[in-house]
Amino acid sequence: WKHDAGLLEVYSHQRIKAANNAVIEHHQVILADGTGLEFHHDVIIPAQLDDLQRLGMKFALEPGIEKLEWFERGLVDTYSDRKGAPVAVHTSSVAEQYVPYLRPQDHGHHADTRWAELKSKNSSLKIAALEPSTISFSARHHSDEQLEHATITAELDAAPETFVYVDHLLRGLGTGSCGPDTLEQYKIKAGRYQ
């Protein structure tokens, strides 16, 4: 880390080993200037991993952060290969992001987001893309792990905390199990991402 004239810089490097022994290289720089945090990621995906689900970060927020506002296309779920209405500011609650699919799965995702803000009575968190980029995000009361292990909605219990996913990329919909697989241009391939 480095501290200079009110700016704190934190550097980290991770080597993430996948089940097939492929190694993902992740370099991260976090800049803190007293008004917020700025994250920079440099990720190298090896050739052995050519179809990832998502590329981004996740974290959990304390219970009570329920109000949600964002600037993006569409009030309903949007994905890289499923985009709705024109870009506008939308408001909702985290609980309202839940979609009771027959089999629990990813929901409440918003592609091409310029910014998103989560609020409680006493605090707020604003997430914004560095211009002119966009991000994808979801904020929900179910983690990916909960959704993956549930086979029916009755097995899901909403957690009091809010799970936030901020993605650089998210794989398009479709798995080939019910309908066609995702088109190639919506898959996350090997390569370098920043």
C-alpha positions as YAML, in Angstrom:
chain: A
units: angstrom
residues:
- id: 1
  name: TRP
  ca: [0.00, 0.00, 0.00]
- id: 2
  name: LYS
  ca: [1.00, 3.66, -0.41]
- id: 3
  name: HIS
  ca: [-0.26, 6.82, 1.31]
- id: 4
  name: ASP
  ca: [0.42, 10.21, -0.22]
- id: 5
  name: ALA
  ca: [-1.29, 13.61, 0.24]
- id: 6
  name: GLY
  ca: [-4.68, 12.26, 1.28]
- id: 7
  name: LEU
  ca: [-4.73, 9.43, -1.25]
- id: 8
  name: LEU
  ca: [-4.39, 5.84, -0.09]
- id: 9
  name: GLU
  ca: [-3.46, 3.24, -2.69]
- id: 10
  name: VAL
  ca: [-3.82, -0.47, -1.88]
- id: 11
  name: TYR
  ca: [-2.41, -3.10, -4.22]
- id: 12
  name: SER
  ca: [-3.13, -6.82, -4.23]
- id: 13
  name: HIS
  ca: [-2.35, -9.78, -6.44]
- id: 14
  name: GLN
  ca: [-4.18, -13.11, -6.39]
- id: 15
  name: ARG
  ca: [-3.66, -16.36, -8.19]
- id: 16
  name: ILE
  ca: [-6.99, -18.19, -8.18]
- id: 17
  name: LYS
  ca: [-6.76, -21.89, -8.93]
- id: 18
  name: ALA
  ca: [-9.77, -23.46, -10.68]
- id: 19
  name: ALA
  ca: [-10.90, -27.09, -10.31]
- id: 20
  name: ASN
  ca: [-9.06, -28.04, -13.52]
- id: 21
  name: ASN
  ca: [-5.80, -26.50, -12.14]
- id: 22
  name: ALA
  ca: [-6.02, -23.49, -14.47]
- id: 23
  name: VAL
  ca: [-4.86, -20.30, -12.73]
- id: 24
  name: ILE
  ca: [-6.61, -16.93, -13.00]
- id: 25
  name: GLU
  ca: [-4.31, -13.95, -12.37]
- id: 26
  name: HIS
  ca: [-5.98, -10.99, -10.62]
- id: 27
  name: HIS
  ca: [-4.28, -7.66, -9.92]
- id: 28
  name: GLN
  ca: [-6.31, -5.08, -8.01]
- id: 29
  name: VAL
  ca: [-5.67, -1.45, -7.10]
- id: 30
  name: ILE
  ca: [-8.00, 0.34, -4.68]
- id: 31
  name: LEU
  ca: [-7.76, 4.13, -4.45]
- id: 32
  name: ALA
  ca: [-9.27, 5.92, -1.44]
- id: 33
  name: ASP
  ca: [-9.34, 9.72, -1.29]
- id: 34
  name: GLY
  ca: [-11.76, 10.31, 1.60]
- id: 35
  name: THR
  ca: [-14.79, 10.71, -0.67]
- id: 36
  name: GLY
  ca: [-15.04, 7.15, -1.93]
- id: 37
  name: LEU
  ca: [-13.25, 4.09, -3.25]
- id: 38
  name: GLU
  ca: [-12.15, 3.46, -6.81]
- id: 39
  name: PHE
  ca: [-11.42, -0.12, -7.87]
- id: 40
  name: HIS
  ca: [-9.20, -1.11, -10.79]
- id: 41
  name: HIS
  ca: [-8.98, -4.77, -11.78]
- id: 42
  name: ASP
  ca: [-6.68, -6.49, -14.25]
- id: 43
  name: VAL
  ca: [-7.72, -10.13, -14.77]
- id: 44
  name: ILE
  ca: [-6.11, -12.74, -16.99]
- id: 45
  name: ILE
  ca: [-8.29, -15.78, -17.77]
- id: 46
  name: PRO
  ca: [-6.27, -18.77, -19.08]
- id: 47
  name: ALA
  ca: [-7.21, -20.70, -22.23]
- id: 48
  name: GLN
  ca: [-8.47, -23.68, -20.17]
- id: 49
  name: LEU
  ca: [-11.38, -21.49, -18.93]
- id: 50
  name: ASP
  ca: [-13.32, -20.43, -22.00]
- id: 51
  name: ASP
  ca: [-16.89, -20.05, -20.70]
- id: 52
  name: LEU
  ca: [-17.15, -18.37, -17.29]
- id: 53
  name: GLN
  ca: [-20.43, -17.35, -15.63]
- id: 54
  name: ARG
  ca: [-19.38, -13.91, -14.43]
- id: 55
  name: LEU
  ca: [-16.39, -11.61, -14.07]
- id: 56
  name: GLY
  ca: [-16.77, -9.12, -11.26]
- id: 57
  name: MET
  ca: [-16.93, -8.68, -7.52]
- id: 58
  name: LYS
  ca: [-19.46, -9.49, -4.82]
- id: 59
  name: PHE
  ca: [-20.04, -8.34, -1.27]
- id: 60
  name: ALA
  ca: [-22.75, -8.35, 1.39]
- id: 61
  name: LEU
  ca: [-24.29, -5.28, 3.01]
- id: 62
  name: GLU
  ca: [-25.74, -5.09, 6.50]
- id: 63
  name: PRO
  ca: [-29.46, -5.72, 7.02]
- id: 64
  name: GLY
  ca: [-31.77, -2.77, 6.43]
- id: 65
  name: ILE
  ca: [-30.35, -1.54, 3.14]
- id: 66
  name: GLU
  ca: [-33.47, -2.01, 1.06]
- id: 67
  name: LYS
  ca: [-34.09, 0.99, -1.22]
- id: 68
  name: LEU
  ca: [-32.61, 0.67, -4.69]
- id: 69
  name: GLU
  ca: [-32.23, 3.22, -7.48]
- id: 70
  name: TRP
  ca: [-30.30, 2.79, -10.74]
- id: 71
  name: PHE
  ca: [-29.73, 4.30, -14.18]
- id: 72
  name: GLU
  ca: [-30.00, 1.63, -16.85]
- id: 73
  name: ARG
  ca: [-32.23, 0.17, -19.57]
- id: 74
  name: GLY
  ca: [-35.37, -1.48, -18.22]
- id: 75
  name: LEU
  ca: [-37.05, -1.92, -14.84]
- id: 76
  name: VAL
  ca: [-37.03, -5.72, -15.15]
- id: 77
  name: ASP
  ca: [-34.04, -8.09, -15.41]
- id: 78
  name: THR
  ca: [-31.63, -7.30, -18.22]
- id: 79
  name: TYR
  ca: [-28.65, -9.37, -19.36]
- id: 80
  name: SER
  ca: [-26.00, -8.97, -22.06]
- id: 81
  name: ASP
  ca: [-28.29, -10.79, -24.51]
- id: 82
  name: ARG
  ca: [-31.65, -9.61, -23.09]
- id: 83
  name: LYS
  ca: [-32.04, -5.84, -22.94]
- id: 84
  name: GLY
  ca: [-35.33, -4.06, -22.42]
- id: 85
  name: ALA
  ca: [-36.56, -0.49, -22.60]
- id: 86
  name: PRO
  ca: [-34.63, 2.75, -23.19]
- id: 87
  name: VAL
  ca: [-32.20, 3.97, -20.54]
- id: 88
  name: ALA
  ca: [-33.84, 5.71, -17.56]
- id: 89
  name: VAL
  ca: [-33.63, 6.07, -13.77]
- id: 90
  name: HIS
  ca: [-35.52, 3.29, -11.99]
- id: 91
  name: THR
  ca: [-36.46, 2.76, -8.34]
- id: 92
  name: SER
  ca: [-37.40, -0.41, -6.52]
- id: 93
  name: SER
  ca: [-36.58, -2.29, -3.36]
- id: 94
  name: VAL
  ca: [-34.10, -5.11, -2.98]
- id: 95
  name: ALA
  ca: [-36.95, -7.47, -2.06]
- id: 96
  name: GLU
  ca: [-38.82, -6.53, -5.25]
- id: 97
  name: GLN
  ca: [-35.86, -7.73, -7.33]
- id: 98
  name: TYR
  ca: [-36.77, -11.36, -6.55]
- id: 99
  name: VAL
  ca: [-38.25, -13.34, -9.44]
- id: 100
  name: PRO
  ca: [-39.88, -16.63, -8.34]
- id: 101
  name: TYR
  ca: [-38.66, -18.81, -11.21]
- id: 102
  name: LEU
  ca: [-39.81, -22.44, -11.12]
- id: 103
  name: ARG
  ca: [-36.22, -23.44, -10.34]
- id: 104
  name: PRO
  ca: [-34.31, -20.79, -8.33]
- id: 105
  name: GLN
  ca: [-31.74, -18.96, -10.44]
- id: 106
  name: ASP
  ca: [-30.05, -15.62, -11.04]
- id: 107
  name: HIS
  ca: [-32.51, -12.73, -10.94]
- id: 108
  name: GLY
  ca: [-32.61, -8.96, -10.59]
- id: 109
  name: HIS
  ca: [-29.60, -8.44, -12.86]
- id: 110
  name: HIS
  ca: [-29.22, -5.12, -14.69]
- id: 111
  name: ALA
  ca: [-26.87, -4.81, -17.68]
- id: 112
  name: ASP
  ca: [-25.52, -1.53, -19.09]
- id: 113
  name: THR
  ca: [-25.85, 0.29, -15.76]
- id: 114
  name: ARG
  ca: [-24.31, 3.75, -15.43]
- id: 115
  name: TRP
  ca: [-24.79, 3.88, -11.63]
- id: 116
  name: ALA
  ca: [-26.72, 2.19, -8.83]
- id: 117
  name: GLU
  ca: [-27.46, 3.37, -5.30]
- id: 118
  name: LEU
  ca: [-28.55, 1.33, -2.30]
- id: 119
  name: LYS
  ca: [-30.00, 3.12, 0.73]
- id: 120
  name: SER
  ca: [-31.23, 2.52, 4.24]
- id: 121
  name: LYS
  ca: [-32.62, 4.99, 6.73]
- id: 122
  name: ASN
  ca: [-29.14, 6.01, 7.84]
- id: 123
  name: SER
  ca: [-26.69, 5.10, 5.09]
- id: 124
  name: SER
  ca: [-26.20, 4.76, 1.36]
- id: 125
  name: LEU
  ca: [-23.78, 3.25, -1.11]
- id: 126
  name: LYS
  ca: [-23.41, 4.49, -4.68]
- id: 127
  name: ILE
  ca: [-21.72, 2.32, -7.31]
- id: 128
  name: ALA
  ca: [-20.73, 3.94, -10.60]
- id: 129
  name: ALA
  ca: [-18.82, 2.90, -13.69]
- id: 130
  name: LEU
  ca: [-15.81, 4.90, -14.78]
- id: 131
  name: GLU
  ca: [-16.85, 6.88, -17.86]
- id: 132
  name: PRO
  ca: [-17.77, 5.99, -20.53]
- id: 133
  name: SER
  ca: [-18.09, 2.36, -19.41]
- id: 134
  name: THR
  ca: [-21.04, 0.63, -17.89]
- id: 135
  name: ILE
  ca: [-21.28, -2.14, -15.34]
- id: 136
  name: SER
  ca: [-23.82, -4.82, -14.58]
- id: 137
  name: PHE
  ca: [-25.19, -5.30, -11.09]
- id: 138
  name: SER
  ca: [-27.71, -7.11, -8.99]
- id: 139
  name: ALA
  ca: [-28.77, -6.56, -5.38]
- id: 140
  name: ARG
  ca: [-30.80, -9.31, -3.77]
- id: 141
  name: HIS
  ca: [-31.51, -11.21, -0.56]
- id: 142
  name: HIS
  ca: [-30.23, -14.51, -1.99]
- id: 143
  name: SER
  ca: [-26.59, -15.36, -2.67]
- id: 144
  name: ASP
  ca: [-25.49, -17.28, -5.75]
- id: 145
  name: GLU
  ca: [-24.67, -20.19, -3.45]
- id: 146
  name: GLN
  ca: [-28.22, -20.27, -2.03]
- id: 147
  name: LEU
  ca: [-29.71, -20.18, -5.52]
- id: 148
  name: GLU
  ca: [-27.39, -22.92, -6.77]
- id: 149
  name: HIS
  ca: [-28.30, -25.35, -3.97]
- id: 150
  name: ALA
  ca: [-32.08, -24.82, -4.03]
- id: 151
  name: THR
  ca: [-34.16, -26.93, -6.39]
- id: 152
  name: ILE
  ca: [-37.52, -25.24, -5.65]
- id: 153
  name: THR
  ca: [-38.46, -21.79, -4.35]
- id: 154
  name: ALA
  ca: [-39.79, -23.27, -1.08]
- id: 155
  name: GLU
  ca: [-36.16, -24.13, -0.21]
- id: 156
  name: LEU
  ca: [-35.16, -20.44, -0.33]
- id: 157
  name: ASP
  ca: [-35.23, -18.13, 2.66]
- id: 158
  name: ALA
  ca: [-34.48, -14.47, 2.04]
- id: 159
  name: ALA
  ca: [-31.44, -13.36, 4.04]
- id: 160
  name: PRO
  ca: [-31.63, -10.09, 6.02]
- id: 161
  name: GLU
  ca: [-28.44, -8.79, 4.40]
- id: 162
  name: THR
  ca: [-28.21, -7.63, 0.78]
- id: 163
  name: PHE
  ca: [-25.88, -9.48, -1.59]
- id: 164
  name: VAL
  ca: [-24.47, -7.14, -4.22]
- id: 165
  name: TYR
  ca: [-22.85, -8.34, -7.45]
- id: 166
  name: VAL
  ca: [-20.99, -5.77, -9.57]
- id: 167
  name: ASP
  ca: [-19.93, -7.32, -12.85]
- id: 168
  name: HIS
  ca: [-17.70, -6.28, -15.69]
- id: 169
  name: LEU
  ca: [-19.23, -9.18, -17.65]
- id: 170
  name: LEU
  ca: [-22.02, -11.68, -17.05]
- id: 171
  name: ARG
  ca: [-22.62, -14.64, -19.33]
- id: 172
  name: GLY
  ca: [-25.75, -14.38, -21.46]
- id: 173
  name: LEU
  ca: [-28.78, -16.51, -20.71]
- id: 174
  name: GLY
  ca: [-29.23, -20.01, -22.00]
- id: 175
  name: THR
  ca: [-27.52, -23.23, -21.02]
- id: 176
  name: GLY
  ca: [-28.80, -25.69, -23.59]
- id: 177
  name: SER
  ca: [-30.77, -27.51, -20.87]
- id: 178
  name: CYS
  ca: [-34.06, -25.88, -21.90]
- id: 179
  name: GLY
  ca: [-33.79, -24.18, -25.26]
- id: 180
  name: PRO
  ca: [-30.67, -23.05, -27.10]
- id: 181
  name: ASP
  ca: [-27.33, -22.30, -25.49]
- id: 182
  name: THR
  ca: [-25.97, -18.75, -25.18]
- id: 183
  name: LEU
  ca: [-24.60, -17.31, -28.42]
- id: 184
  name: GLU
  ca: [-20.78, -17.16, -28.60]
- id: 185
  name: GLN
  ca: [-20.60, -13.36, -28.39]
- id: 186
  name: TYR
  ca: [-22.30, -13.47, -24.96]
- id: 187
  name: LYS
  ca: [-19.87, -15.95, -23.40]
- id: 188
  name: ILE
  ca: [-16.91, -14.91, -21.24]
- id: 189
  name: LYS
  ca: [-13.83, -16.27, -22.99]
- id: 190
  name: ALA
  ca: [-10.17, -16.59, -22.03]
- id: 191
  name: GLY
  ca: [-8.17, -13.36, -22.27]
- id: 192
  name: ARG
  ca: [-7.24, -10.22, -20.39]
- id: 193
  name: TYR
  ca: [-9.93, -7.97, -18.91]
- id: 194
  name: GLN
  ca: [-9.55, -4.57, -17.25]
...
